């Protein structure tokens, strides 16, 4: 399986490490509310940051998800169109099955906010 990432607020990731699970699907929405965790393939990370996180004024981190650990936790990765009514739209990884165990994250990197230079 291709590498998949999730963009997270650093504070939410810190809380997840204390709790043992990460429950945010996407900016401001829980996995329970959305039904899955939003994820990106490597080439989608920068455009996703620019499109959805340009107004964020808080530290961000990039989580790399471990496919084996996801499967062991009973989570399923589905690659689906961004617009469900348009099967030709760009396809993203979505992780179904519940909250994300922190041990399903293989690495964490700080991210530059959109509009800043790395």
Backbone atoms as SQL, in Angstrom:
CREATE TABLE atoms (id INTEGER PRIMARY KEY, chain TEXT, resi INTEGER, resn TEXT, atom TEXT, x REAL, y REAL, z REAL);
INSERT INTO atoms VALUES
  (1, 'A', 1, 'UNK', 'N', 0.840, -1.189, 0.000),
  (2, 'A', 1, 'UNK', 'CA', 0.000, 0.000, 0.000),
  (3, 'A', 1, 'UNK', 'C', 0.879, 1.245, 0.000),
  (4, 'A', 2, 'UNK', 'N', 0.441, 2.253, -0.744),
  (5, 'A', 2, 'UNK', 'CA', 1.149, 3.529, -0.794),
  (6, 'A', 2, 'UNK', 'C', 1.099, 4.197, 0.582),
  (7, 'A', 3, 'UNK', 'N', 2.136, 4.949, 0.906),
  (8, 'A', 3, 'UNK', 'CA', 2.191, 5.690, 2.167),
  (9, 'A', 3, 'UNK', 'C', 1.007, 6.641, 2.255),
  (10, 'A', 4, 'UNK', 'N', 0.395, 6.700, 3.448),
  (11, 'A', 4, 'UNK', 'CA', -0.665, 7.675, 3.670),
  (12, 'A', 4, 'UNK', 'C', -0.344, 8.510, 4.901),
  (13, 'A', 5, 'UNK', 'N', -0.792, 9.764, 4.835),
  (14, 'A', 5, 'UNK', 'CA', -0.524, 10.743, 5.883),
  (15, 'A', 5, 'UNK', 'C', -1.827, 11.370, 6.362),
  (16, 'A', 6, 'UNK', 'N', -1.760, 11.932, 7.547),
  (17, 'A', 6, 'UNK', 'CA', -2.860, 12.733, 8.087),
  (18, 'A', 6, 'UNK', 'C', -2.260, 14.009, 8.652),
  (19, 'A', 7, 'UNK', 'N', -2.870, 15.142, 8.342),
  (20, 'A', 7, 'UNK', 'CA', -2.443, 16.440, 8.873),
  (21, 'A', 7, 'UNK', 'C', -3.209, 16.680, 10.166),
  (22, 'A', 8, 'UNK', 'N', -2.483, 16.996, 11.226),
  (23, 'A', 8, 'UNK', 'CA', -3.110, 17.184, 12.537),
  (24, 'A', 8, 'UNK', 'C', -2.615, 18.463, 13.194),
  (25, 'A', 9, 'UNK', 'N', -3.466, 19.032, 14.027),
  (26, 'A', 9, 'UNK', 'CA', -3.021, 20.107, 14.908),
  (27, 'A', 9, 'UNK', 'C', -2.105, 19.487, 15.950),
  (28, 'A', 10, 'UNK', 'N', -0.971, 20.101, 16.196),
  (29, 'A', 10, 'UNK', 'CA', -0.001, 19.539, 17.145),
  (30, 'A', 10, 'UNK', 'C', -0.619, 19.343, 18.530),
  (31, 'A', 11, 'UNK', 'N', -1.448, 20.284, 18.983),
  (32, 'A', 11, 'UNK', 'CA', -2.090, 20.151, 20.295),
  (33, 'A', 11, 'UNK', 'C', -3.000, 18.927, 20.358),
  (34, 'A', 12, 'UNK', 'N', -3.734, 18.665, 19.272),
  (35, 'A', 12, 'UNK', 'CA', -4.620, 17.497, 19.248),
  (36, 'A', 12, 'UNK', 'C', -3.807, 16.205, 19.245),
  (37, 'A', 13, 'UNK', 'N', -2.672, 16.209, 18.546),
  (38, 'A', 13, 'UNK', 'CA', -1.817, 15.024, 18.553),
  (39, 'A', 13, 'UNK', 'C', -1.217, 14.809, 19.942),
  (40, 'A', 14, 'UNK', 'N', -0.798, 15.889, 20.597),
  (41, 'A', 14, 'UNK', 'CA', -0.269, 15.780, 21.963),
  (42, 'A', 14, 'UNK', 'C', -1.313, 15.169, 22.896),
  (43, 'A', 15, 'UNK', 'N', -2.555, 15.629, 22.776),
  (44, 'A', 15, 'UNK', 'CA', -3.638, 15.077, 23.598),
  (45, 'A', 15, 'UNK', 'C', -3.857, 13.596, 23.287),
  (46, 'A', 16, 'UNK', 'N', -3.805, 13.244, 22.014),
  (47, 'A', 16, 'UNK', 'CA', -3.987, 11.845, 21.617),
  (48, 'A', 16, 'UNK', 'C', -2.919, 10.953, 22.244),
  (49, 'A', 17, 'UNK', 'N', -1.700, 11.443, 22.302),
  (50, 'A', 17, 'UNK', 'CA', -0.634, 10.644, 22.904),
  (51, 'A', 17, 'UNK', 'C', -0.901, 10.392, 24.381),
  (52, 'A', 18, 'UNK', 'N', -1.494, 11.352, 25.051),
  (53, 'A', 18, 'UNK', 'CA', -1.855, 11.153, 26.462),
  (54, 'A', 18, 'UNK', 'C', -3.026, 10.183, 26.601),
  (55, 'A', 19, 'UNK', 'N', -3.995, 10.267, 25.664),
  (56, 'A', 19, 'UNK', 'CA', -5.213, 9.458, 25.729),
  (57, 'A', 19, 'UNK', 'C', -5.031, 8.056, 25.135),
  (58, 'A', 20, 'UNK', 'N', -4.111, 7.932, 24.180),
  (59, 'A', 20, 'UNK', 'CA', -3.894, 6.650, 23.512),
  (60, 'A', 20, 'UNK', 'C', -4.594, 6.515, 22.175),
  (61, 'A', 21, 'UNK', 'N', -5.516, 7.444, 21.872),
  (62, 'A', 21, 'UNK', 'CA', -6.206, 7.428, 20.579),
  (63, 'A', 21, 'UNK', 'C', -6.374, 8.846, 20.060),
  (64, 'A', 22, 'UNK', 'N', -6.477, 8.952, 18.740),
  (65, 'A', 22, 'UNK', 'CA', -6.666, 10.227, 18.049),
  (66, 'A', 22, 'UNK', 'C', -8.047, 10.179, 17.400),
  (67, 'A', 23, 'UNK', 'N', -8.881, 11.171, 17.680),
  (68, 'A', 23, 'UNK', 'CA', -10.283, 11.108, 17.270),
  (69, 'A', 23, 'UNK', 'C', -10.703, 12.187, 16.275),
  (70, 'A', 24, 'UNK', 'N', -9.762, 12.938, 15.702),
  (71, 'A', 24, 'UNK', 'CA', -10.103, 14.013, 14.772),
  (72, 'A', 24, 'UNK', 'C', -10.054, 13.500, 13.339),
  (73, 'A', 25, 'UNK', 'N', -11.136, 13.718, 12.584),
  (74, 'A', 25, 'UNK', 'CA', -11.188, 13.304, 11.188),
  (75, 'A', 25, 'UNK', 'C', -10.468, 14.301, 10.297),
  (76, 'A', 26, 'UNK', 'N', -10.809, 15.554, 10.504),
  (77, 'A', 26, 'UNK', 'CA', -10.261, 16.658, 9.738),
  (78, 'A', 26, 'UNK', 'C', -10.443, 17.914, 10.575),
  (79, 'A', 27, 'UNK', 'N', -9.919, 18.993, 10.139),
  (80, 'A', 27, 'UNK', 'CA', -9.932, 20.238, 10.902),
  (81, 'A', 27, 'UNK', 'C', -11.326, 20.545, 11.458),
  (82, 'A', 28, 'UNK', 'N', -11.450, 20.507, 12.788),
  (83, 'A', 28, 'UNK', 'CA', -12.693, 20.864, 13.453),
  (84, 'A', 28, 'UNK', 'C', -13.784, 19.819, 13.456),
  (85, 'A', 29, 'UNK', 'N', -13.495, 18.602, 12.984),
  (86, 'A', 29, 'UNK', 'CA', -14.527, 17.557, 12.931),
  (87, 'A', 29, 'UNK', 'C', -13.972, 16.234, 13.447),
  (88, 'A', 30, 'UNK', 'N', -14.805, 15.525, 14.201),
  (89, 'A', 30, 'UNK', 'CA', -14.379, 14.249, 14.777),
  (90, 'A', 30, 'UNK', 'C', -14.610, 13.087, 13.813),
  (91, 'A', 31, 'UNK', 'N', -13.910, 11.992, 14.070),
  (92, 'A', 31, 'UNK', 'CA', -14.126, 10.769, 13.295),
  (93, 'A', 31, 'UNK', 'C', -15.560, 10.300, 13.484),
  (94, 'A', 32, 'UNK', 'N', -16.083, 10.395, 14.707),
  (95, 'A', 32, 'UNK', 'CA', -17.475, 9.998, 14.956),
  (96, 'A', 32, 'UNK', 'C', -18.445, 10.783, 14.081),
  (97, 'A', 33, 'UNK', 'N', -18.224, 12.083, 13.923),
  (98, 'A', 33, 'UNK', 'CA', -19.133, 12.924, 13.142),
  (99, 'A', 33, 'UNK', 'C', -19.026, 12.653, 11.644),
  (100, 'A', 34, 'UNK', 'N', -17.805, 12.448, 11.150),
  (101, 'A', 34, 'UNK', 'CA', -17.575, 12.285, 9.714),
  (102, 'A', 34, 'UNK', 'C', -17.733, 10.828, 9.280),
  (103, 'A', 35, 'UNK', 'N', -17.319, 9.909, 10.138),
  (104, 'A', 35, 'UNK', 'CA', -17.403, 8.490, 9.813),
  (105, 'A', 35, 'UNK', 'C', -16.082, 7.865, 9.424),
  (106, 'A', 36, 'UNK', 'N', -15.060, 8.687, 9.240),
  (107, 'A', 36, 'UNK', 'CA', -13.737, 8.179, 8.872),
  (108, 'A', 36, 'UNK', 'C', -12.691, 9.254, 9.133),
  (109, 'A', 37, 'UNK', 'N', -11.426, 8.853, 9.080),
  (110, 'A', 37, 'UNK', 'CA', -10.285, 9.762, 9.199),
  (111, 'A', 37, 'UNK', 'C', -9.854, 10.168, 7.796),
  (112, 'A', 38, 'UNK', 'N', -9.755, 11.465, 7.544),
  (113, 'A', 38, 'UNK', 'CA', -9.246, 11.952, 6.260),
  (114, 'A', 38, 'UNK', 'C', -7.737, 11.722, 6.199),
  (115, 'A', 39, 'UNK', 'N', -7.250, 11.243, 5.064),
  (116, 'A', 39, 'UNK', 'CA', -5.813, 11.035, 4.881),
  (117, 'A', 39, 'UNK', 'C', -5.429, 11.460, 3.465),
  (118, 'A', 40, 'UNK', 'N', -4.132, 11.635, 3.269),
  (119, 'A', 40, 'UNK', 'CA', -3.601, 12.081, 1.981),
  (120, 'A', 40, 'UNK', 'C', -2.430, 11.205, 1.570),
  (121, 'A', 41, 'UNK', 'N', -2.271, 11.042, 0.273),
  (122, 'A', 41, 'UNK', 'CA', -1.064, 10.427, -0.251),
  (123, 'A', 41, 'UNK', 'C', 0.022, 11.509, -0.256),
  (124, 'A', 42, 'UNK', 'N', 1.301, 11.136, -0.322),
  (125, 'A', 42, 'UNK', 'CA', 2.373, 12.137, -0.207),
  (126, 'A', 42, 'UNK', 'C', 2.216, 13.346, -1.130),
  (127, 'A', 43, 'UNK', 'N', 1.838, 13.120, -2.370),
  (128, 'A', 43, 'UNK', 'CA', 1.718, 14.225, -3.324),
  (129, 'A', 43, 'UNK', 'C', 0.504, 15.119, -3.046),
  (130, 'A', 44, 'UNK', 'N', -0.388, 14.693, -2.160),
  (131, 'A', 44, 'UNK', 'CA', -1.583, 15.474, -1.836),
  (132, 'A', 44, 'UNK', 'C', -1.413, 16.340, -0.586),
  (133, 'A', 45, 'UNK', 'N', -0.336, 16.128, 0.166),
  (134, 'A', 45, 'UNK', 'CA', -0.176, 16.840, 1.440),
  (135, 'A', 45, 'UNK', 'C', -0.102, 18.351, 1.237),
  (136, 'A', 46, 'UNK', 'N', 0.792, 18.827, 0.392),
  (137, 'A', 46, 'UNK', 'CA', 0.959, 20.273, 0.199),
  (138, 'A', 46, 'UNK', 'C', -0.328, 20.912, -0.339),
  (139, 'A', 47, 'UNK', 'N', -0.959, 20.366, -1.394),
  (140, 'A', 47, 'UNK', 'CA', -2.216, 20.969, -1.851),
  (141, 'A', 47, 'UNK', 'C', -3.315, 20.955, -0.782),
  (142, 'A', 48, 'UNK', 'N', -3.366, 19.915, 0.032),
  (143, 'A', 48, 'UNK', 'CA', -4.355, 19.854, 1.111),
  (144, 'A', 48, 'UNK', 'C', -4.082, 20.942, 2.141),
  (145, 'A', 49, 'UNK', 'N', -2.811, 21.125, 2.487),
  (146, 'A', 49, 'UNK', 'CA', -2.446, 22.211, 3.409),
  (147, 'A', 49, 'UNK', 'C', -2.896, 23.561, 2.860),
  (148, 'A', 50, 'UNK', 'N', -2.601, 23.805, 1.597),
  (149, 'A', 50, 'UNK', 'CA', -2.928, 25.092, 0.990),
  (150, 'A', 50, 'UNK', 'C', -4.432, 25.309, 0.891),
  (151, 'A', 51, 'UNK', 'N', -5.178, 24.254, 0.590),
  (152, 'A', 51, 'UNK', 'CA', -6.616, 24.368, 0.378),
  (153, 'A', 51, 'UNK', 'C', -7.398, 24.490, 1.680),
  (154, 'A', 52, 'UNK', 'N', -7.022, 23.710, 2.692),
  (155, 'A', 52, 'UNK', 'CA', -7.855, 23.604, 3.890),
  (156, 'A', 52, 'UNK', 'C', -7.240, 24.171, 5.169),
  (157, 'A', 53, 'UNK', 'N', -5.945, 24.449, 5.167),
  (158, 'A', 53, 'UNK', 'CA', -5.286, 24.876, 6.400),
  (159, 'A', 53, 'UNK', 'C', -4.659, 26.259, 6.299),
  (160, 'A', 54, 'UNK', 'N', -4.967, 27.006, 5.248),
  (161, 'A', 54, 'UNK', 'CA', -4.322, 28.307, 5.046),
  (162, 'A', 54, 'UNK', 'C', -4.644, 29.313, 6.145),
  (163, 'A', 55, 'UNK', 'N', -5.773, 29.157, 6.822),
  (164, 'A', 55, 'UNK', 'CA', -6.153, 30.085, 7.894),
  (165, 'A', 55, 'UNK', 'C', -5.749, 29.598, 9.277),
  (166, 'A', 56, 'UNK', 'N', -5.124, 28.445, 9.354),
  (167, 'A', 56, 'UNK', 'CA', -4.760, 27.877, 10.657),
  (168, 'A', 56, 'UNK', 'C', -3.553, 28.617, 11.220),
  (169, 'A', 57, 'UNK', 'N', -3.695, 29.064, 12.444),
  (170, 'A', 57, 'UNK', 'CA', -2.615, 29.785, 13.114),
  (171, 'A', 57, 'UNK', 'C', -2.179, 28.983, 14.340),
  (172, 'A', 58, 'UNK', 'N', -1.844, 27.735, 14.103),
  (173, 'A', 58, 'UNK', 'CA', -1.421, 26.827, 15.176),
  (174, 'A', 58, 'UNK', 'C', -0.444, 25.825, 14.576),
  (175, 'A', 59, 'UNK', 'N', 0.455, 25.286, 15.382),
  (176, 'A', 59, 'UNK', 'CA', 1.402, 24.297, 14.858),
  (177, 'A', 59, 'UNK', 'C', 0.688, 23.055, 14.322),
  (178, 'A', 60, 'UNK', 'N', 1.210, 22.563, 13.210),
  (179, 'A', 60, 'UNK', 'CA', 0.674, 21.365, 12.565),
  (180, 'A', 60, 'UNK', 'C', 1.736, 20.277, 12.535),
  (181, 'A', 61, 'UNK', 'N', 1.270, 19.036, 12.520),
  (182, 'A', 61, 'UNK', 'CA', 2.171, 17.900, 12.358),
  (183, 'A', 61, 'UNK', 'C', 1.627, 16.992, 11.262),
  (184, 'A', 62, 'UNK', 'N', 2.530, 16.268, 10.633),
  (185, 'A', 62, 'UNK', 'CA', 2.175, 15.295, 9.612),
  (186, 'A', 62, 'UNK', 'C', 2.367, 13.910, 10.204),
  (187, 'A', 63, 'UNK', 'N', 1.271, 13.166, 10.305),
  (188, 'A', 63, 'UNK', 'CA', 1.321, 11.803, 10.817),
  (189, 'A', 63, 'UNK', 'C', 1.448, 10.847, 9.642),
  (190, 'A', 64, 'UNK', 'N', 2.384, 9.923, 9.707),
  (191, 'A', 64, 'UNK', 'CA', 2.488, 8.855, 8.724),
  (192, 'A', 64, 'UNK', 'C', 1.858, 7.627, 9.354),
  (193, 'A', 65, 'UNK', 'N', 0.894, 7.050, 8.645),
  (194, 'A', 65, 'UNK', 'CA', 0.136, 5.930, 9.190),
  (195, 'A', 65, 'UNK', 'C', 0.756, 4.601, 8.775),
  (196, 'A', 66, 'UNK', 'N', 0.764, 3.653, 9.696),
  (197, 'A', 66, 'UNK', 'CA', 1.322, 2.319, 9.469),
  (198, 'A', 66, 'UNK', 'C', 0.190, 1.388, 9.043),
  (199, 'A', 67, 'UNK', 'N', 0.179, 0.941, 7.770),
  (200, 'A', 67, 'UNK', 'CA', -0.928, 0.121, 7.279),
  (201, 'A', 67, 'UNK', 'C', -1.128, -1.180, 8.062),
  (202, 'A', 68, 'UNK', 'N', -0.044, -1.807, 8.490),
  (203, 'A', 68, 'UNK', 'CA', -0.174, -3.050, 9.255),
  (204, 'A', 68, 'UNK', 'C', -0.822, -2.792, 10.606),
  (205, 'A', 69, 'UNK', 'N', -0.409, -1.725, 11.277),
  (206, 'A', 69, 'UNK', 'CA', -0.996, -1.385, 12.577),
  (207, 'A', 69, 'UNK', 'C', -2.461, -0.989, 12.421),
  (208, 'A', 70, 'UNK', 'N', -2.800, -0.324, 11.321),
  (209, 'A', 70, 'UNK', 'CA', -4.203, 0.015, 11.069),
  (210, 'A', 70, 'UNK', 'C', -5.032, -1.258, 10.957),
  (211, 'A', 71, 'UNK', 'N', -4.544, -2.212, 10.158),
  (212, 'A', 71, 'UNK', 'CA', -5.268, -3.473, 9.976),
  (213, 'A', 71, 'UNK', 'C', -5.390, -4.233, 11.292),
  (214, 'A', 72, 'UNK', 'N', -4.310, -4.259, 12.070),
  (215, 'A', 72, 'UNK', 'CA', -4.344, -4.950, 13.362),
  (216, 'A', 72, 'UNK', 'C', -5.356, -4.320, 14.312),
  (217, 'A', 73, 'UNK', 'N', -5.603, -3.022, 14.157),
  (218, 'A', 73, 'UNK', 'CA', -6.574, -2.316, 15.001),
  (219, 'A', 73, 'UNK', 'C', -7.998, -2.446, 14.462),
  (220, 'A', 74, 'UNK', 'N', -8.153, -3.172, 13.351),
  (221, 'A', 74, 'UNK', 'CA', -9.476, -3.345, 12.762),
  (222, 'A', 74, 'UNK', 'C', -9.928, -2.172, 11.919),
  (223, 'A', 75, 'UNK', 'N', -8.983, -1.325, 11.512),
  (224, 'A', 75, 'UNK', 'CA', -9.303, -0.170, 10.680),
  (225, 'A', 75, 'UNK', 'C', -9.071, -0.512, 9.217),
  (226, 'A', 76, 'UNK', 'N', -9.886, 0.073, 8.352),
  (227, 'A', 76, 'UNK', 'CA', -9.822, -0.214, 6.922),
  (228, 'A', 76, 'UNK', 'C', -9.529, 1.057, 6.143),
  (229, 'A', 77, 'UNK', 'N', -8.550, 0.989, 5.244),
  (230, 'A', 77, 'UNK', 'CA', -8.234, 2.117, 4.367),
  (231, 'A', 77, 'UNK', 'C', -8.980, 1.915, 3.054),
  (232, 'A', 78, 'UNK', 'N', -9.746, 2.924, 2.680),
  (233, 'A', 78, 'UNK', 'CA', -10.439, 2.917, 1.388),
  (234, 'A', 78, 'UNK', 'C', -9.970, 4.141, 0.608),
  (235, 'A', 79, 'UNK', 'N', -9.709, 3.950, -0.671),
  (236, 'A', 79, 'UNK', 'CA', -9.341, 5.069, -1.543),
  (237, 'A', 79, 'UNK', 'C', -10.610, 5.458, -2.288),
  (238, 'A', 80, 'UNK', 'N', -11.065, 6.692, -2.027),
  (239, 'A', 80, 'UNK', 'CA', -12.373, 7.116, -2.521),
  (240, 'A', 80, 'UNK', 'C', -12.290, 8.496, -3.168),
  (241, 'A', 81, 'UNK', 'N', -13.244, 8.796, -4.065),
  (242, 'A', 81, 'UNK', 'CA', -13.287, 10.132, -4.662),
  (243, 'A', 81, 'UNK', 'C', -13.544, 11.194, -3.599),
  (244, 'A', 82, 'UNK', 'N', -12.897, 12.337, -3.747),
  (245, 'A', 82, 'UNK', 'CA', -13.112, 13.449, -2.813),
  (246, 'A', 82, 'UNK', 'C', -14.565, 13.902, -2.847),
  (247, 'A', 83, 'UNK', 'N', -15.156, 13.894, -4.028),
  (248, 'A', 83, 'UNK', 'CA', -16.571, 14.245, -4.191),
  (249, 'A', 83, 'UNK', 'C', -17.333, 12.954, -4.492),
  (250, 'A', 84, 'UNK', 'N', -18.070, 12.422, -3.519),
  (251, 'A', 84, 'UNK', 'CA', -18.748, 11.137, -3.721),
  (252, 'A', 84, 'UNK', 'C', -19.656, 11.092, -4.947),
  (253, 'A', 85, 'UNK', 'N', -20.229, 12.239, -5.337),
  (254, 'A', 85, 'UNK', 'CA', -21.109, 12.267, -6.505),
  (255, 'A', 85, 'UNK', 'C', -20.343, 12.413, -7.817),
  (256, 'A', 86, 'UNK', 'N', -19.015, 12.502, -7.739),
  (257, 'A', 86, 'UNK', 'CA', -18.177, 12.611, -8.937),
  (258, 'A', 86, 'UNK', 'C', -17.061, 11.575, -8.865),
  (259, 'A', 87, 'UNK', 'N', -17.305, 10.380, -9.410),
  (260, 'A', 87, 'UNK', 'CA', -16.297, 9.317, -9.319),
  (261, 'A', 87, 'UNK', 'C', -14.980, 9.647, -10.015),
  (262, 'A', 88, 'UNK', 'N', -14.962, 10.700, -10.832),
  (263, 'A', 88, 'UNK', 'CA', -13.739, 11.107, -11.519),
  (264, 'A', 88, 'UNK', 'C', -12.928, 12.115, -10.708),
  (265, 'A', 89, 'UNK', 'N', -13.445, 12.559, -9.566),
  (266, 'A', 89, 'UNK', 'CA', -12.709, 13.532, -8.754),
  (267, 'A', 89, 'UNK', 'C', -11.480, 12.878, -8.130),
  (268, 'A', 90, 'UNK', 'N', -10.572, 13.718, -7.665),
  (269, 'A', 90, 'UNK', 'CA', -9.336, 13.226, -7.057),
  (270, 'A', 90, 'UNK', 'C', -9.659, 12.241, -5.939),
  (271, 'A', 91, 'UNK', 'N', -8.858, 11.183, -5.848),
  (272, 'A', 91, 'UNK', 'CA', -9.103, 10.134, -4.862),
  (273, 'A', 91, 'UNK', 'C', -8.174, 10.311, -3.662),
  (274, 'A', 92, 'UNK', 'N', -8.752, 10.160, -2.478),
  (275, 'A', 92, 'UNK', 'CA', -8.026, 10.285, -1.216),
  (276, 'A', 92, 'UNK', 'C', -8.214, 9.021, -0.391),
  (277, 'A', 93, 'UNK', 'N', -7.286, 8.786, 0.515),
  (278, 'A', 93, 'UNK', 'CA', -7.408, 7.672, 1.453),
  (279, 'A', 93, 'UNK', 'C', -8.293, 8.099, 2.620),
  (280, 'A', 94, 'UNK', 'N', -9.219, 7.236, 2.993),
  (281, 'A', 94, 'UNK', 'CA', -10.071, 7.434, 4.165),
  (282, 'A', 94, 'UNK', 'C', -9.915, 6.203, 5.042),
  (283, 'A', 95, 'UNK', 'N', -9.779, 6.413, 6.343),
  (284, 'A', 95, 'UNK', 'CA', -9.580, 5.303, 7.278),
  (285, 'A', 95, 'UNK', 'C', -10.867, 5.121, 8.073),
  (286, 'A', 96, 'UNK', 'N', -11.500, 3.967, 7.876),
  (287, 'A', 96, 'UNK', 'CA', -12.777, 3.645, 8.514),
  (288, 'A', 96, 'UNK', 'C', -12.579, 2.678, 9.676),
  (289, 'A', 97, 'UNK', 'N', -13.520, 2.714, 10.609),
  (290, 'A', 97, 'UNK', 'CA', -13.550, 1.701, 11.656),
  (291, 'A', 97, 'UNK', 'C', -13.406, 2.226, 13.064),
  (292, 'A', 98, 'UNK', 'N', -13.220, 3.526, 13.228),
  (293, 'A', 98, 'UNK', 'CA', -13.123, 4.080, 14.577),
  (294, 'A', 98, 'UNK', 'C', -11.949, 5.016, 14.735),
  (295, 'A', 99, 'UNK', 'N', -11.671, 5.339, 15.989),
  (296, 'A', 99, 'UNK', 'CA', -10.577, 6.264, 16.281),
  (297, 'A', 99, 'UNK', 'C', -9.231, 5.615, 15.969),
  (298, 'A', 100, 'UNK', 'N', -8.229, 6.446, 15.805),
  (299, 'A', 100, 'UNK', 'CA', -6.892, 5.999, 15.427),
  (300, 'A', 100, 'UNK', 'C', -6.047, 5.730, 16.668),
  (301, 'A', 101, 'UNK', 'N', -5.604, 4.490, 16.875),
  (302, 'A', 101, 'UNK', 'CA', -4.680, 4.240, 17.987),
  (303, 'A', 101, 'UNK', 'C', -3.350, 4.940, 17.698),
  (304, 'A', 102, 'UNK', 'N', -2.759, 5.556, 18.707),
  (305, 'A', 102, 'UNK', 'CA', -1.510, 6.284, 18.463),
  (306, 'A', 102, 'UNK', 'C', -0.401, 5.353, 17.982),
  (307, 'A', 103, 'UNK', 'N', -0.475, 4.066, 18.318),
  (308, 'A', 103, 'UNK', 'CA', 0.568, 3.143, 17.860),
  (309, 'A', 103, 'UNK', 'C', 0.425, 2.787, 16.379),
  (310, 'A', 104, 'UNK', 'N', -0.613, 3.298, 15.712),
  (311, 'A', 104, 'UNK', 'CA', -0.759, 3.097, 14.270),
  (312, 'A', 104, 'UNK', 'C', -0.067, 4.212, 13.483),
  (313, 'A', 105, 'UNK', 'N', 0.588, 5.115, 14.196),
  (314, 'A', 105, 'UNK', 'CA', 1.335, 6.213, 13.564),
  (315, 'A', 105, 'UNK', 'C', 2.814, 5.856, 13.619),
  (316, 'A', 106, 'UNK', 'N', 3.444, 5.751, 12.450),
  (317, 'A', 106, 'UNK', 'CA', 4.845, 5.325, 12.396),
  (318, 'A', 106, 'UNK', 'C', 5.829, 6.483, 12.503),
  (319, 'A', 107, 'UNK', 'N', 5.395, 7.703, 12.139),
  (320, 'A', 107, 'UNK', 'CA', 6.270, 8.864, 12.305),
  (321, 'A', 107, 'UNK', 'C', 5.439, 10.136, 12.378),
  (322, 'A', 108, 'UNK', 'N', 6.047, 11.154, 12.986),
  (323, 'A', 108, 'UNK', 'CA', 5.407, 12.460, 13.158),
  (324, 'A', 108, 'UNK', 'C', 6.437, 13.519, 12.785),
  (325, 'A', 109, 'UNK', 'N', 6.055, 14.434, 11.898),
  (326, 'A', 109, 'UNK', 'CA', 6.940, 15.523, 11.480),
  (327, 'A', 109, 'UNK', 'C', 6.226, 16.852, 11.661),
  (328, 'A', 110, 'UNK', 'N', 6.970, 17.880, 12.034),
  (329, 'A', 110, 'UNK', 'CA', 6.406, 19.231, 12.063),
  (330, 'A', 110, 'UNK', 'C', 6.158, 19.680, 10.635),
  (331, 'A', 111, 'UNK', 'N', 5.094, 20.440, 10.442),
  (332, 'A', 111, 'UNK', 'CA', 4.759, 20.964, 9.121),
  (333, 'A', 111, 'UNK', 'C', 4.858, 22.479, 9.134),
  (334, 'A', 112, 'UNK', 'N', 5.306, 23.029, 8.022),
  (335, 'A', 112, 'UNK', 'CA', 5.283, 24.475, 7.843),
  (336, 'A', 112, 'UNK', 'C', 3.860, 24.875, 7.495),
  (337, 'A', 113, 'UNK', 'N', 3.402, 25.954, 8.081),
  (338, 'A', 113, 'UNK', 'CA', 2.075, 26.455, 7.764),
  (339, 'A', 113, 'UNK', 'C', 2.045, 26.948, 6.328),
  (340, 'A', 114, 'UNK', 'N', 0.872, 26.855, 5.659),
  (341, 'A', 114, 'UNK', 'CA', 0.769, 27.370, 4.300),
  (342, 'A', 114, 'UNK', 'C', 1.218, 28.829, 4.244),
  (343, 'A', 115, 'UNK', 'N', 1.920, 29.153, 3.170),
  (344, 'A', 115, 'UNK', 'CA', 2.386, 30.523, 3.001),
  (345, 'A', 115, 'UNK', 'C', 3.753, 30.782, 3.598),
  (346, 'A', 116, 'UNK', 'N', 4.315, 29.812, 4.312),
  (347, 'A', 116, 'UNK', 'CA', 5.660, 29.969, 4.860),
  (348, 'A', 116, 'UNK', 'C', 6.607, 29.108, 4.047),
  (349, 'A', 117, 'UNK', 'N', 7.851, 29.450, 4.084),
  (350, 'A', 117, 'UNK', 'CA', 8.857, 28.681, 3.354),
  (351, 'A', 117, 'UNK', 'C', 9.541, 27.694, 4.279),
  (352, 'A', 118, 'UNK', 'N', 9.733, 26.493, 3.787),
  (353, 'A', 118, 'UNK', 'CA', 10.416, 25.463, 4.582),
  (354, 'A', 118, 'UNK', 'C', 11.902, 25.709, 4.587);
